[in-house]
Amino acid sequence: MARSHSGARHRWVGPALVAVALASLLLSATVFVLAPLTSLPLYFAQRYFVLDATSLLFLLVINGVFLGISVYMASRVGTSTSLAKNILSRASLTLAFMVAMNLGVMANNLLLLWAFIELTTLCAAPLVAQGSAPAPHRVAWRYLLYSSMSLALTFLGIMCLTRSAYLQGVEINFALGEMAAAAPTVGDTWQHLGLGLMLFGLGSKLGLAPLYSWMPETYEAAPTSASALLAAVQFNISVVAVFRILQVFRAQDTGFVAYQLLIMGCLSLVVAAIQVMAARSYKRLIAYACVSSSGVIAIGLSVGKAAAYGVLLYVVSNAFVKALLFLTAGRLRAVYGTNEVKALSGVIRVLPFSGLLFAVGTFALLGFPPFGSFMAEMLILSGIVQSGNLIAFTMMCTMLTIIFVATGRSIFPMLWGPSDRQGPPITESWVTAVPKLGFVVVLVLLGVYTPAPISQLLLQVAQSIGGQ
């Protein structure tokens, strides 16, 4: 009785969350339409924040994904007792998370960006602790520990950059534009160590090997909305941080950085291929596919130049793919009550719409046409060939093929196998269907026809990280 009373009292929270998400997306879209790329960058708050091509692109992506997640949360309040009970706290933490995300991608100061990444972690940990895993608090603490360790390595890298600047007689300023202008053409050992530590720390936040183990466990244990926030939203602020580092130091000889990214990327693909074959949970399987995606991004960034545009397209596509898969997985769990693949069969007959969307998301995740991920992978592979790194090309093709076969072996019987459930198919509300269909439309547009303004925005960001 108390639970139903609490749910009724906070019935306004879900629609309010959707309204805020819609307003954020509309504001980002309005800025994109009205502010020509030639007028960027624009600085705010004494130049602590900047609106440039990078921040504008990721504002559109994270707020678009956030709208879909907020609609999912609002629609689940009526059917999920735990969500109805905790909707006010979850919505508050989610909004705080999104405020930190929006400010973080616009941060024009390396220390400020680091602080906002930490803030998103602090907001996400309590959300993870509300999951339905056997020990959600343990998972949340493990996530917090790994994130803190990763950010500590990143901060240590920043301190090494400070030491490098001091030894070379350069006045250190963590404003990104001024760092790029003041950075010496030839880096010393301290600077190389700093860049290496920063990329290693941020690589952990991206789920790159060797510090990747937090990601599958957290994504599987967290509530569906929190898994989507971590995979499709928070992931992007770490990507932005890596992009900012490349933008600041791209004028230097960063061959060692490319080598580090290449090793971490290839190792992540190997780990993902092995673990996908052993995965027994569809949420964990998606999580290991996310590790694979991080590996592809790292390899693409290590190549740079011709692959940079493909990396941008891949990052954007994966945000919508991950959101689509995790939100649909939440619907499967709500009906079947489990994440185990072997417990599900004939999903497409029981849940025709969700089953179809899960199949579409799986095809997009595996890089099938006509989705943006297919075009992105082709561009990255083309860039690798142009760079002459045939070992990386062979490694990436082999591991992606293994991941494709292993994923299909688990997912396709789950979707199209015989069903033991009786009764008519379960219908789904059009309210929850619209955001997911929107994600699919975006993925198809990115693969078939990218509107000129979006393409120009992607190209400008790609050029800023060393693309051609």
C-alpha positions as CSV (number, residue, x, y, z in Angstrom):
1,M,0.0,0.0,0.0
2,A,2.8,2.4,0.9
3,R,4.6,1.5,-2.3
4,S,1.6,2.3,-4.5
5,H,1.0,5.5,-2.6
6,S,4.7,6.5,-3.1
7,G,4.4,5.7,-6.9
8,A,1.2,7.7,-7.2
9,R,2.7,10.6,-5.4
10,H,5.8,10.7,-7.7
11,R,3.8,10.1,-10.9
12,W,5.0,13.4,-12.2
13,V,8.7,12.6,-12.1
14,G,8.7,10.4,-15.3
15,P,7.0,13.0,-17.5
16,A,9.2,15.8,-16.0
17,L,12.3,13.8,-16.8
18,V,11.1,13.3,-20.4
19,A,10.4,17.1,-20.6
20,V,13.9,18.0,-19.4
21,A,15.5,15.5,-21.9
22,L,13.4,16.9,-24.8
23,A,14.3,20.5,-23.9
24,S,18.0,19.6,-23.7
25,L,17.8,17.9,-27.2
26,L,15.9,20.8,-28.7
27,L,18.3,23.3,-27.3
28,S,21.3,21.4,-28.7
29,A,19.6,21.0,-32.1
30,T,18.7,24.7,-32.1
31,V,22.3,25.7,-31.5
32,F,23.4,23.3,-34.2
33,V,21.0,24.8,-36.7
34,L,21.5,28.5,-35.8
35,A,25.3,28.5,-35.1
36,P,27.3,28.0,-38.3
37,L,30.5,25.9,-38.0
38,T,32.5,28.9,-39.2
39,S,31.5,30.9,-36.1
40,L,32.9,28.2,-33.8
41,P,34.5,28.0,-31.2
42,L,32.4,30.1,-28.8
43,Y,33.7,30.5,-25.3
44,F,31.7,30.9,-22.0
45,A,32.3,31.5,-18.3
46,Q,35.7,33.1,-18.7
47,R,36.7,30.6,-21.3
48,Y,36.2,27.6,-18.9
49,F,33.6,26.2,-21.4
50,V,33.7,26.1,-25.1
51,L,31.2,25.3,-27.9
52,D,33.2,23.9,-30.8
53,A,32.6,21.2,-33.3
54,T,33.6,18.4,-30.8
55,S,31.3,19.6,-28.0
56,L,28.5,20.3,-30.4
57,L,28.6,16.9,-31.9
58,F,28.6,15.1,-28.6
59,L,25.9,17.4,-27.1
60,L,23.6,16.2,-29.9
61,V,24.5,12.5,-29.4
62,I,24.2,12.3,-25.6
63,N,21.0,14.4,-25.4
64,G,19.4,12.3,-28.2
65,V,20.2,9.1,-26.4
66,F,19.1,10.6,-23.0
67,L,15.7,11.3,-24.5
68,G,15.2,7.7,-25.3
69,I,16.4,6.5,-21.9
70,S,14.1,9.0,-20.1
71,V,11.1,7.8,-22.1
72,Y,12.0,4.2,-21.1
73,M,12.2,5.2,-17.5
74,A,8.9,7.0,-17.6
75,S,7.1,4.1,-19.3
76,R,8.5,1.5,-16.8
77,V,7.3,3.3,-13.7
78,G,3.9,1.7,-14.0
79,T,5.2,-1.9,-14.4
80,S,8.3,-1.9,-12.2
81,T,7.8,-1.9,-8.5
82,S,11.5,-1.1,-7.7
83,L,11.6,1.8,-10.2
84,A,8.3,3.2,-8.9
85,K,9.6,3.1,-5.4
86,N,12.9,4.8,-6.2
87,I,11.9,7.0,-9.2
88,L,12.6,10.3,-7.5
89,S,16.1,9.3,-6.4
90,R,16.9,7.7,-9.8
91,A,15.6,10.7,-11.7
92,S,17.5,13.1,-9.6
93,L,20.8,11.2,-10.0
94,T,20.1,10.8,-13.7
95,L,19.6,14.6,-14.1
96,A,22.7,15.3,-12.1
97,F,24.6,12.8,-14.3
98,M,23.4,14.5,-17.5
99,V,24.2,18.0,-16.2
100,A,27.7,16.9,-15.5
101,M,27.9,15.2,-18.9
102,N,26.7,18.3,-20.8
103,L,29.1,20.5,-18.9
104,G,31.9,18.0,-19.3
105,V,31.8,17.8,-23.1
106,M,32.0,21.6,-23.2
107,A,34.8,21.9,-20.7
108,N,37.7,23.9,-22.1
109,N,40.1,23.0,-19.2
110,L,41.8,19.6,-18.8
111,L,41.3,19.6,-15.0
112,L,37.7,20.7,-15.3
113,L,37.0,17.9,-17.8
114,W,38.7,15.4,-15.4
115,A,36.4,16.6,-12.5
116,F,33.3,16.2,-14.6
117,I,34.2,12.7,-15.5
118,E,34.6,12.0,-11.8
119,L,31.3,13.6,-11.1
120,T,29.4,11.4,-13.6
121,T,31.0,8.4,-11.9
122,L,29.8,9.5,-8.5
123,C,26.2,10.0,-9.9
124,A,26.3,6.6,-11.7
125,A,27.5,4.5,-8.8
126,P,24.2,4.8,-6.7
127,L,22.2,3.9,-9.8
128,V,24.3,0.8,-10.3
129,A,23.7,-0.2,-6.7
130,Q,19.9,-0.3,-7.4
131,G,20.2,-3.2,-9.8
132,S,18.7,-6.6,-9.5
133,A,22.0,-8.6,-9.3
134,P,22.7,-10.8,-6.3
135,A,25.1,-8.2,-4.8
136,P,24.4,-4.9,-6.5
137,H,26.3,-2.9,-3.9
138,R,29.4,-4.9,-4.3
139,V,29.2,-4.3,-8.1
140,A,28.7,-0.6,-7.5
141,W,31.7,-0.4,-5.2
142,R,33.8,-2.3,-7.7
143,Y,32.7,0.1,-10.5
144,L,33.6,3.1,-8.3
145,L,37.0,1.5,-7.3
146,Y,37.9,0.9,-11.0
147,S,36.8,4.3,-12.0
148,S,38.7,6.0,-9.2
149,M,41.8,4.1,-10.1
150,S,41.4,5.0,-13.8
151,L,40.9,8.7,-13.0
152,A,43.8,8.6,-10.5
153,L,46.1,7.4,-13.3
154,T,44.7,10.1,-15.6
155,F,45.4,12.7,-12.9
156,L,48.9,11.4,-12.4
157,G,49.4,11.8,-16.1
158,I,48.3,15.4,-15.9
159,M,50.9,16.0,-13.1
160,C,53.6,14.5,-15.3
161,L,52.6,17.0,-18.0
162,T,53.0,19.7,-15.4
163,R,56.5,18.5,-14.5
164,S,57.4,18.4,-18.2
165,A,56.3,22.0,-18.7
166,Y,58.2,23.1,-15.6
167,L,61.5,21.5,-16.7
168,Q,61.1,23.1,-20.2
169,G,60.4,26.5,-18.7
170,V,56.9,26.6,-20.1
171,E,54.1,28.2,-18.0
172,I,51.5,25.5,-17.6
173,N,47.9,26.4,-18.3
174,F,45.3,23.7,-18.5
175,A,43.0,25.6,-20.9
176,L,43.0,23.4,-24.0
177,G,43.7,26.1,-26.5
178,E,46.6,27.5,-24.5
179,M,48.0,24.1,-23.8
180,A,48.1,23.4,-27.6
181,A,49.9,26.7,-28.3
182,A,52.4,26.3,-25.4
183,A,53.2,22.6,-25.8
184,P,56.8,22.2,-27.1
185,T,57.2,20.6,-30.5
186,V,59.5,17.9,-29.1
187,G,58.3,16.2,-26.0
188,D,60.5,14.9,-23.2
189,T,60.2,11.8,-21.1
190,W,57.9,13.3,-18.6
191,Q,55.5,14.4,-21.3
192,H,55.5,11.0,-22.9
193,L,54.9,9.4,-19.5
194,G,52.0,11.8,-18.8
195,L,50.3,11.1,-22.2
196,G,50.8,7.4,-21.7
197,L,49.2,7.4,-18.2
198,M,46.3,9.6,-19.3
199,L,45.5,7.3,-22.2
200,F,45.9,4.2,-20.0
201,G,43.5,5.7,-17.4
202,L,40.9,6.9,-19.9
203,G,41.3,3.6,-21.8
204,S,40.0,1.9,-18.6
205,K,37.0,4.1,-18.6
206,L,36.4,3.1,-22.2
207,G,36.6,-0.6,-21.3
208,L,39.9,-1.2,-23.1
209,A,42.1,-4.1,-22.0
210,P,43.8,-4.8,-19.6
211,L,41.5,-2.7,-17.2
212,Y,38.2,-3.8,-18.7
213,S,36.7,-6.3,-16.3
214,W,34.5,-3.7,-14.5
215,M,32.5,-3.1,-17.7
216,P,30.8,-6.5,-18.3
217,E,30.0,-6.9,-14.6
218,T,28.6,-3.4,-14.2
219,Y,26.6,-3.4,-17.4
220,E,25.0,-6.7,-16.5
221,A,24.2,-5.9,-12.9
222,A,23.0,-2.3,-13.2
223,P,19.3,-1.4,-13.9
224,T,18.6,-1.2,-17.7
225,S,18.4,2.6,-17.7
226,A,21.7,2.8,-15.8
227,S,23.4,0.3,-18.2
228,A,22.3,2.5,-21.1
229,L,23.5,5.6,-19.4
230,L,26.9,4.1,-18.9
231,A,27.3,2.5,-22.3
232,A,25.7,5.1,-24.5
233,V,26.3,8.3,-22.6
234,Q,29.1,8.2,-20.1
235,F,31.3,6.4,-22.6
236,N,31.3,9.5,-24.8
237,I,32.8,11.9,-22.2
238,S,35.8,9.6,-22.0
239,V,36.0,9.6,-25.8
240,V,35.8,13.4,-25.7
241,A,38.7,13.5,-23.2
242,V,40.9,11.3,-25.5
243,F,40.0,13.6,-28.4
244,R,41.0,16.7,-26.4
245,I,44.4,15.1,-25.7
246,L,44.9,14.3,-29.4
247,Q,43.8,17.9,-30.3
248,V,46.3,19.4,-27.9
249,F,49.3,17.3,-28.8
250,R,48.6,16.4,-32.5
251,A,51.4,18.8,-33.7
252,Q,54.0,16.7,-31.9
253,D,55.5,13.3,-32.7
254,T,53.0,11.1,-30.9
255,G,54.0,7.8,-32.5
256,F,54.3,6.2,-29.1
257,V,50.7,7.2,-28.4
258,A,49.6,5.5,-31.6
259,Y,51.5,2.4,-30.6
260,Q,49.9,2.3,-27.1
261,L,46.4,2.7,-28.6
262,L,47.1,0.0,-31.2
263,I,48.2,-2.5,-28.5
264,M,45.3,-1.7,-26.2
265,G,42.9,-1.9,-29.2
266,C,44.1,-5.3,-30.5
267,L,44.3,-6.8,-26.9
268,S,40.7,-5.6,-26.3
269,L,39.5,-7.4,-29.5
270,V,41.2,-10.6,-28.5
271,V,39.6,-10.4,-25.0
272,A,36.2,-9.6,-26.4
273,A,36.4,-12.5,-28.9
274,I,37.2,-15.0,-26.1
275,Q,34.7,-13.7,-23.7
276,V,31.8,-13.5,-26.2
277,M,32.2,-17.2,-26.9
278,A,31.8,-17.9,-23.1
279,A,29.0,-15.4,-22.4
280,R,25.7,-16.9,-21.1
281,S,23.9,-13.6,-20.4
282,Y,22.6,-11.4,-23.3
283,K,23.4,-8.3,-21.3
284,R,27.0,-9.5,-20.6
285,L,27.3,-10.4,-24.3
286,I,26.4,-6.8,-25.2
287,A,28.9,-5.6,-22.7
288,Y,31.7,-7.7,-24.2
289,A,30.7,-6.4,-27.6
290,C,31.2,-2.9,-26.1
291,V,34.7,-3.9,-25.2
292,S,35.2,-4.9,-28.9
293,S,33.8,-1.6,-30.0
294,S,36.3,0.2,-27.8
295,G,39.1,-1.8,-29.4
296,V,38.0,-0.8,-32.9
297,I,37.9,2.9,-31.8
298,A,41.4,2.6,-30.3
299,I,42.8,0.9,-33.4
300,G,41.2,3.6,-35.6
301,L,42.7,6.4,-33.5
302,S,46.1,4.8,-33.6
303,V,46.0,5.0,-37.4
304,G,44.5,8.5,-37.6
305,K,44.4,10.4,-40.9
306,A,42.1,8.5,-43.2
307,A,40.6,6.4,-40.4
308,A,39.6,9.4,-38.2
309,Y,36.3,10.1,-40.0
310,G,35.4,6.4,-39.7
311,V,36.2,6.5,-35.9
312,L,33.8,9.5,-35.5
313,L,31.1,7.7,-37.4
314,Y,31.7,4.6,-35.4
315,V,31.5,6.4,-32.0
316,V,28.2,8.1,-32.9
317,S,26.7,5.0,-34.4
318,N,27.6,2.9,-31.3
319,A,26.0,5.3,-28.9
320,F,22.6,4.7,-30.6
321,V,23.3,0.9,-31.0
322,K,24.1,0.5,-27.3
323,A,21.1,2.5,-26.2
324,L,18.8,0.4,-28.5
325,L,20.2,-2.9,-27.3
326,F,20.2,-2.2,-23.6
327,L,16.7,-0.7,-23.6
328,T,15.4,-3.6,-25.6
329,A,17.2,-6.0,-23.3
330,G,15.3,-4.3,-20.4
331,R,12.0,-5.2,-22.1
332,L,13.1,-8.8,-22.5
333,R,14.1,-9.0,-18.8
334,A,10.7,-7.5,-17.8
335,V,8.9,-10.3,-19.6
336,Y,11.1,-13.3,-19.0
337,G,12.6,-12.2,-15.6
338,T,16.2,-13.3,-16.5
339,N,19.3,-12.3,-18.4
340,E,20.2,-15.9,-19.3
341,V,20.3,-16.6,-23.0
342,K,19.4,-20.3,-22.6
343,A,16.1,-19.3,-20.8
344,L,14.9,-17.4,-23.8
345,S,13.7,-18.9,-27.1
346,G,11.3,-17.7,-29.8
347,V,11.5,-14.1,-28.5
348,I,10.4,-12.8,-31.9
349,R,7.1,-14.7,-31.6
350,V,6.4,-13.7,-28.0
351,L,7.6,-10.1,-28.3
352,P,7.5,-9.4,-32.0
353,F,8.5,-5.7,-31.8
354,S,11.2,-6.0,-29.2
355,G,12.6,-9.2,-30.8
356,L,12.8,-7.5,-34.1
357,L,14.5,-4.4,-32.6
358,F,17.0,-6.7,-30.7
359,A,17.8,-8.4,-34.0
360,V,18.3,-5.0,-35.8
361,G,20.5,-3.8,-32.9
362,T,22.6,-7.0,-33.1
363,F,23.1,-6.6,-36.8
364,A,24.1,-2.9,-36.3
365,L,26.5,-3.9,-33.5
366,L,28.1,-6.5,-35.7
367,G,28.6,-4.0,-38.5
368,F,26.0,-5.1,-41.1
369,P,24.8,-2.8,-43.8
370,P,22.9,-0.5,-44.1
371,F,23.8,0.8,-40.7
372,G,26.4,3.5,-39.9
373,S,28.6,1.0,-38.0
374,F,29.2,-0.9,-41.3
375,M,30.3,2.3,-43.2
376,A,32.5,3.3,-40.2
377,E,34.2,-0.1,-40.0
378,M,34.9,0.0,-43.8
379,L,36.5,3.5,-43.4
380,I,38.6,2.4,-40.5
381,L,39.8,-0.8,-42.3
382,S,40.5,1.3,-45.4
383,G,42.6,3.7,-43.2
384,I,44.5,0.8,-41.7
385,V,45.3,-0.5,-45.2
386,Q,46.5,2.9,-46.4
387,S,48.8,3.1,-43.3
388,G,50.3,-0.2,-44.4
389,N,49.7,-2.0,-41.1
390,L,48.6,-5.3,-42.4
391,I,49.0,-7.0,-39.0
392,A,46.4,-4.7,-37.4
393,F,44.1,-5.2,-40.5
394,T,44.4,-9.0,-40.2
395,M,43.9,-8.9,-36.4
396,M,40.8,-6.7,-36.6
397,C,39.2,-8.7,-39.4
398,T,39.8,-12.1,-37.6
399,M,38.6,-11.0,-34.2
400,L,35.5,-9.3,-35.6
401,T,34.7,-12.5,-37.5
402,I,35.0,-14.6,-34.4
403,I,32.8,-12.1,-32.5
404,F,30.2,-12.2,-35.2
405,V,30.0,-16.0,-35.2
406,A,29.9,-16.3,-31.4
407,T,27.3,-13.6,-31.1
408,G,25.1,-15.1,-33.8
409,R,25.4,-18.6,-32.2
410,S,24.0,-17.2,-28.9
411,I,21.5,-14.5,-30.1
412,F,19.9,-16.0,-33.2
413,P,18.5,-19.2,-31.5
414,M,17.3,-17.0,-28.7
415,L,15.3,-14.8,-31.1
416,W,14.1,-17.4,-33.7
417,G,14.1,-20.7,-31.9
418,P,10.9,-22.6,-30.8
419,S,9.0,-20.9,-28.0
420,D,7.5,-22.7,-25.0
421,R,5.3,-19.8,-24.0
422,Q,1.6,-20.0,-24.8
423,G,-0.9,-17.3,-25.7
424,P,-0.9,-14.4,-28.1
425,P,2.1,-12.1,-28.8
426,I,2.7,-9.4,-26.2
427,T,2.2,-5.9,-27.6
428,E,4.3,-2.9,-26.7
429,S,3.2,0.7,-26.2
430,W,3.9,3.1,-29.0
431,V,5.4,5.6,-26.5
432,T,8.3,3.3,-25.8
433,A,8.5,2.3,-29.4
434,V,9.1,5.8,-30.9
435,P,12.5,6.5,-29.3
436,K,13.8,3.0,-30.3
437,L,12.6,3.5,-33.9
438,G,14.2,6.9,-33.8
439,F,17.5,5.2,-33.0
440,V,17.1,2.8,-35.9
441,V,16.4,5.7,-38.3
442,V,19.6,7.5,-37.1
443,L,21.6,4.4,-37.7
444,V,20.3,3.9,-41.2
445,L,20.8,7.5,-42.1
446,L,24.4,7.4,-40.9
447,G,25.0,4.3,-43.1
448,V,23.0,5.3,-46.2
449,Y,22.8,9.1,-46.4
450,T,24.4,11.4,-43.8
451,P,22.9,14.9,-44.2
452,A,25.5,17.5,-45.3
453,P,25.5,19.5,-42.1
454,I,26.1,16.4,-40.0
455,S,28.8,15.2,-42.4
456,Q,30.6,18.5,-42.2
457,L,30.4,18.5,-38.4
458,L,31.9,14.9,-38.3
459,L,34.6,16.0,-40.8
460,Q,35.6,19.0,-38.8
461,V,35.9,16.9,-35.6
462,A,37.9,14.3,-37.5
463,Q,40.3,17.0,-38.8
464,S,40.8,18.3,-35.3
465,I,42.1,14.9,-34.1
466,G,44.5,14.5,-37.1
467,G,42.2,13.3,-39.8
468,Q,42.4,14.0,-43.4
